[in-house]
Amino acid sequence: ATGTRPHLLFGAMGDKDLRGVVEALRRIEAPSVTLVRGTDPRYGTADALREAWGQDLEVLAPEAAVGWLQERDTRLVTGSLYLLGDLLRALRLDPWA
């Protein structure tokens, strides 16, 4: 363990074990958790993501999450590779360039 507690940006598909993933992520003891829901229909709904965390957390679109990323020092984007792809597009970054 590094002693670092990153802010979490989390988004995942609704057909995944959201509660199981959240249970593992709680061990990080993040100072904040923000949820992201992209446009792919497989994403967990805002309600399903909140229910998995057991909290009424903010849910952002990928474009709004760009600002979130820029406002925090230590952050961890996790949950789905779809989320990473959505964020790369919102940041206008091409991983293949």
Secondary structure, DSSP 8 states (H G I E B T S, - for coil): --S---EEEE--BTTS-HHHHHHHHHTT--S-EEEE--SSTTB--HHHHHHHHTS---EE-HHHHHHHHHH-SSEEEES-HHHHHHHHHHTT--TT-
